[in-house]
Amino acid sequence: MKKQIIRCPYCGSTAILRDASYVYGGKSRGGKVYVCSHYPECNSYVGVHPGTTIPKGTLANRELRKKRIRAHNTFDQIWKQGILSRRDAYRWIADKFSLNEQQAHIGRFSDYMCDQLIIESQKVLHNNISLPLAG
């Protein structure tokens, strides 16, 4: 299989596969990251699925990484609270935003898509608040 070239969406440079400690230093839990070759001036990177060289999404700068974490934290409550199974929750993302299965990953989402997911996830959570039964 031909090695894929990953480009930084911010500066256009190629990304380099590095040990996670390159970015996280002593806080690293092992693993690998794709890092923009202009890091740290261009602060974009993405984690890699354990034991592979497959990126978990697209390179993101600090602001987008924070937004993706917030989107995940909000969305994950849908399956953690048992409103939907994890698998069905991801299917819901795909259906809600007319995405295919590959596109329905928060690690690929833009700032705008993260905002939309947070809004829609909050609606689902609000509409599924379990109220105590009247006694």
HELIX and SHEET records of a PDB file:
HELIX    1   1 SER A   21  TYR A   24  1                                   4    
HELIX    2   2 GLY A   25  LYS A   27  5                                   3    
HELIX    3   3 ARG A   62  LYS A   80  1                                  19    
HELIX    4   4 ARG A   86  LYS A   96  1                                  11    
HELIX    5   5 ILE A  106  ARG A  108  5                                   3    
HELIX    6   6 ASP A  111  ASN A  127  1                                  17    
SHEET    1   A 3 ALA A  15  ASP A  19  0                                        
SHEET    2   A 3 LYS A  32  CYS A  36 -1                                        
SHEET    3   A 3 TYR A  45  GLY A  47 -1                                        
END                                                                             
